[in-house]
Amino acid sequence: MIEAEKSVYRDDYTNITVERDGELEAVLCVTMNRPEKRNALSLSHMRELIEVFRTVETDASVRAVILAGNGPAFCAGHDLGEMVGKDHEFYRETFDVCTELMTLVQGVAQPVIAEVHSIATAAGCQLAATCDLVVASEEARFATPGVRIGLFCSTPMVALSRAVGQKKSMEMLLTGDFVGAEEAERIGLVNRVVPKGDLRETSRQFARKVCEASPLVVGIGKEAFYRQRELPTAEAYAYTKEVMSHNATLRDAQEGMGAFLEKRRPEWTGS
């Protein structure tokens, strides 16, 4: 496959760090870096994340993204310190920006892997649930505790209820109780639970698998997954059969099928 030109990412963000993985150049590591605020999602923090994912959107050299958090928390939700005493327009802007971020995480063609080492609460739980895959440490915990402070986790419920069944989602939303890593895996919020020391290598394992496939086909599949799941069954089949028919005509599909029949490794061209 022809090597894609690499985009340049800023190294002077206030709230995040961005770097290529030391072992996998095609993997971008984005780390939330407000440890003193438990990586709370202030407006500036969310806008920096949006800027990075907008760049990822057009960066063909990136095949997967690992999203992590530095410090005592993965992400503690919105920054309540900047939310007290504001007017309706400020709150509307905050949740507009948050919605843009969450939509973008699922909108980029590259799979996004959340690496959750500790707590993920409220919008932090939403962010993890929004990612395509979630790797969690044994110490990780998840909660949507807004109900306890008078601000129901209404936007987090969108991602949570799409990752977890109705009854468990409602339990988390109505009680605000924490869910441990093992239970989060059992209910479908987490893909894999590992010792904290194995987090990055487990994320890399997922990323390596992604990088073995055609990036064009991965992007087609990711988009189709999120579109079809909101459709009635008949409409979902009508949509996906057209996606698959188009996919089959692509060079990478023909190459992959041919390589399988010829018992060789495929050579992807991204076309």
C-alpha positions as CSV (number, residue, x, y, z in Angstrom):
1,M,0.0,0.0,0.0
2,I,1.3,3.5,-0.9
3,E,2.3,5.4,2.2
4,A,0.0,8.3,2.9
5,E,1.3,11.7,3.7
6,K,1.2,12.4,7.4
7,S,-0.6,15.3,8.9
8,V,1.2,17.5,11.4
9,Y,-0.4,17.7,14.8
10,R,0.1,20.6,17.2
11,D,2.4,20.0,20.2
12,D,1.2,23.0,22.2
13,Y,-2.3,22.0,23.2
14,T,-3.3,23.1,26.7
15,N,-5.6,20.2,27.6
16,I,-4.4,17.2,25.5
17,T,-1.3,15.7,24.1
18,V,-1.1,14.1,20.6
19,E,1.6,11.8,19.4
20,R,2.2,8.8,17.1
21,D,2.5,5.5,18.8
22,G,6.1,4.5,19.3
23,E,5.5,1.0,18.0
24,L,2.8,1.6,15.4
25,E,3.2,4.7,13.3
26,A,-0.3,4.3,11.9
27,V,-1.8,4.7,15.4
28,L,-2.4,8.2,16.9
29,C,-2.4,8.4,20.7
30,V,-4.5,11.3,22.1
31,T,-4.2,11.8,25.8
32,M,-6.5,14.1,27.9
33,N,-4.1,16.0,30.1
34,R,-5.9,17.9,32.8
35,P,-4.9,15.6,35.7
36,E,-5.6,18.3,38.3
37,K,-9.2,18.5,37.0
38,R,-9.6,14.8,36.4
39,N,-9.6,15.5,32.7
40,A,-13.0,17.3,33.0
41,L,-14.4,18.4,29.6
42,S,-14.2,22.2,29.7
43,L,-15.2,24.0,26.5
44,S,-11.6,24.5,25.5
45,H,-10.8,20.9,26.2
46,M,-13.6,19.7,24.0
47,R,-12.6,22.1,21.2
48,E,-9.0,20.8,21.2
49,L,-10.3,17.2,20.9
50,I,-12.5,18.3,18.0
51,E,-9.6,20.0,16.3
52,V,-7.6,16.8,16.5
53,F,-10.4,14.6,15.3
54,R,-11.0,17.0,12.4
55,T,-7.4,16.5,11.4
56,V,-7.7,12.7,11.8
57,E,-10.7,12.8,9.5
58,T,-8.5,13.8,6.6
59,D,-5.3,12.0,7.7
60,A,-5.0,8.8,5.7
61,S,-1.8,7.9,7.5
62,V,-3.7,7.3,10.7
63,R,-5.5,4.0,10.8
64,A,-6.6,3.9,14.4
65,V,-6.8,6.3,17.4
66,I,-6.2,5.5,21.1
67,L,-7.9,7.9,23.4
68,A,-6.5,7.9,27.0
69,G,-6.5,10.1,30.1
70,N,-3.5,11.2,32.2
71,G,-3.8,11.3,36.0
72,P,-6.3,9.9,38.5
73,A,-9.2,9.7,36.1
74,F,-10.0,8.9,32.5
75,C,-12.5,11.7,32.4
76,A,-14.8,13.1,35.2
77,G,-17.4,14.6,32.8
78,H,-18.1,18.2,32.2
79,D,-16.1,20.9,34.1
80,L,-18.7,21.9,36.7
81,G,-16.4,24.7,37.8
82,E,-17.1,26.6,34.6
83,M,-20.8,25.7,34.6
84,V,-22.2,27.2,37.8
85,G,-24.2,30.4,37.4
86,K,-24.2,30.6,33.6
87,D,-27.1,31.4,31.3
88,H,-29.1,29.2,29.0
89,E,-26.9,30.2,26.0
90,F,-23.8,29.0,27.7
91,Y,-25.3,25.7,28.5
92,R,-26.6,25.3,25.0
93,E,-23.1,26.0,23.6
94,T,-21.5,23.5,26.0
95,F,-23.8,20.7,25.0
96,D,-23.6,21.7,21.3
97,V,-19.9,21.4,21.5
98,C,-20.1,18.1,23.4
99,T,-22.5,16.7,20.8
100,E,-20.2,17.8,18.0
101,L,-17.3,15.9,19.7
102,M,-19.2,12.7,20.3
103,T,-20.6,12.7,16.8
104,L,-17.2,13.3,15.3
105,V,-15.6,10.4,17.3
106,Q,-18.0,8.1,15.6
107,G,-17.9,10.0,12.3
108,V,-14.2,9.6,11.5
109,A,-13.4,6.6,9.4
110,Q,-10.7,5.3,11.8
111,P,-11.7,3.2,14.8
112,V,-11.3,5.0,18.1
113,I,-10.2,2.9,21.1
114,A,-10.9,4.3,24.6
115,E,-8.2,3.3,27.1
116,V,-9.8,3.7,30.5
117,H,-7.5,3.3,33.4
118,S,-9.7,4.7,36.2
119,I,-13.0,6.5,36.6
120,A,-15.2,7.6,33.7
121,T,-18.2,9.5,34.9
122,A,-21.0,11.5,33.3
123,A,-19.7,12.9,30.0
124,G,-16.6,10.9,30.6
125,C,-18.6,7.7,30.6
126,Q,-20.4,9.1,27.5
127,L,-17.0,9.6,25.8
128,A,-15.9,6.0,26.5
129,A,-19.3,4.6,25.4
130,T,-19.0,6.7,22.2
131,C,-15.7,5.2,21.2
132,D,-15.7,2.2,18.9
133,L,-13.8,-0.1,21.3
134,V,-13.1,0.2,25.0
135,V,-10.2,-1.4,26.9
136,A,-10.4,-0.9,30.7
137,S,-8.1,-1.7,33.6
138,E,-9.3,-3.8,36.4
139,E,-9.6,-0.6,38.5
140,A,-11.8,1.3,36.0
141,R,-15.3,2.3,37.1
142,F,-18.1,3.9,35.1
143,A,-21.0,6.0,36.3
144,T,-23.6,8.6,35.2
145,P,-24.2,10.4,38.5
146,G,-25.7,13.6,37.3
147,V,-29.0,12.8,39.0
148,R,-27.3,13.2,42.4
149,I,-26.4,16.8,41.7
150,G,-29.6,17.9,40.0
151,L,-28.3,17.7,36.4
152,F,-29.6,14.5,34.8
153,C,-27.1,12.8,32.4
154,S,-29.4,13.4,29.4
155,T,-26.7,13.6,26.7
156,P,-24.6,10.8,28.2
157,M,-27.7,8.6,28.1
158,V,-27.6,8.7,24.3
159,A,-24.2,6.9,24.1
160,L,-24.8,4.8,27.2
161,S,-28.2,3.4,26.1
162,R,-26.8,2.5,22.7
163,A,-24.0,0.5,24.3
164,V,-25.9,-1.0,27.2
165,G,-29.4,-2.5,27.5
166,Q,-32.4,-0.4,28.6
167,K,-32.7,-1.7,32.1
168,K,-29.0,-1.4,33.0
169,S,-28.8,2.1,31.4
170,M,-31.8,3.3,33.4
171,E,-30.3,1.8,36.6
172,M,-27.1,3.7,36.0
173,L,-28.9,6.9,35.1
174,L,-31.4,6.8,38.0
175,T,-29.1,5.7,40.8
176,G,-25.8,7.3,39.7
177,D,-24.0,4.2,41.1
178,F,-20.6,3.1,39.8
179,V,-20.3,0.0,37.6
180,G,-16.9,-1.8,38.0
181,A,-14.8,-2.9,35.1
182,E,-15.9,-6.6,35.1
183,E,-19.6,-5.7,35.2
184,A,-19.0,-3.1,32.5
185,E,-17.6,-5.8,30.3
186,R,-20.5,-8.1,31.1
187,I,-23.1,-5.5,30.1
188,G,-21.4,-4.5,26.9
189,L,-19.9,-1.2,27.8
190,V,-16.3,-2.5,27.7
191,N,-14.6,-4.9,25.3
192,R,-11.7,-6.1,27.4
193,V,-10.6,-5.8,31.1
194,V,-6.9,-6.2,31.8
195,P,-4.4,-5.3,34.5
196,K,-3.5,-1.6,34.4
197,G,0.0,-2.5,33.2
198,D,-1.4,-4.2,30.1
199,L,-3.7,-1.4,29.0
200,R,-1.5,0.1,26.2
201,E,-0.4,-3.2,24.8
202,T,-4.0,-4.5,24.7
203,S,-5.1,-1.3,22.9
204,R,-2.2,-1.8,20.5
205,Q,-3.4,-5.4,19.9
206,F,-6.8,-4.0,18.8
207,A,-5.1,-1.4,16.7
208,R,-2.8,-3.9,15.0
209,K,-5.8,-5.9,14.0
210,V,-7.4,-2.8,12.5
211,C,-4.2,-1.9,10.6
212,E,-4.2,-5.3,9.0
213,A,-7.4,-4.6,7.1
214,S,-8.0,-2.2,4.2
215,P,-8.5,1.3,5.7
216,L,-11.0,2.1,3.1
217,V,-13.1,-0.9,3.9
218,V,-12.8,-0.3,7.7
219,G,-14.2,3.2,7.1
220,I,-17.0,1.9,5.0
221,G,-17.9,-0.7,7.7
222,K,-17.7,1.8,10.6
223,E,-20.0,4.2,8.8
224,A,-22.5,1.5,7.9
225,F,-22.5,0.1,11.4
226,Y,-23.7,3.3,13.0
227,R,-26.2,4.1,10.3
228,Q,-27.9,0.7,10.1
229,R,-28.3,0.2,13.9
230,E,-30.9,3.1,14.0
231,L,-32.9,1.7,11.1
232,P,-35.8,-0.8,11.2
233,T,-34.6,-4.3,10.2
234,A,-36.0,-4.2,6.7
235,E,-34.5,-0.7,6.0
236,A,-31.2,-1.8,7.6
237,Y,-31.0,-4.7,5.1
238,A,-32.0,-2.5,2.2
239,Y,-29.2,-0.1,3.2
240,T,-26.5,-2.6,3.9
241,K,-27.0,-4.7,0.8
242,E,-26.3,-1.6,-1.2
243,V,-23.2,-0.8,0.9
244,M,-21.9,-4.4,0.5
245,S,-22.7,-4.4,-3.3
246,H,-20.6,-1.2,-3.7
247,N,-17.9,-2.5,-1.4
248,A,-17.6,-5.7,-3.5
249,T,-16.7,-3.7,-6.6
250,L,-13.7,-2.0,-4.9
251,R,-10.1,-3.0,-5.8
252,D,-9.4,-3.8,-2.1
253,A,-12.4,-6.2,-2.0
254,Q,-11.3,-7.9,-5.2
255,E,-7.8,-8.1,-3.9
256,G,-8.8,-9.5,-0.6
257,M,-11.1,-12.2,-2.1
258,G,-8.4,-13.1,-4.6
259,A,-5.7,-13.3,-1.9
260,F,-7.9,-15.6,0.3
261,L,-8.4,-18.0,-2.6
262,E,-4.7,-17.9,-3.5
263,K,-3.7,-18.3,0.1
264,R,-1.5,-15.2,0.2
265,R,-1.5,-11.9,2.1
266,P,-3.5,-9.1,0.4
267,E,-1.9,-5.9,-0.8
268,W,-4.2,-3.1,0.0
269,T,-4.3,0.1,-2.2
270,G,-7.0,1.9,-0.3
271,S,-9.2,1.9,-3.5
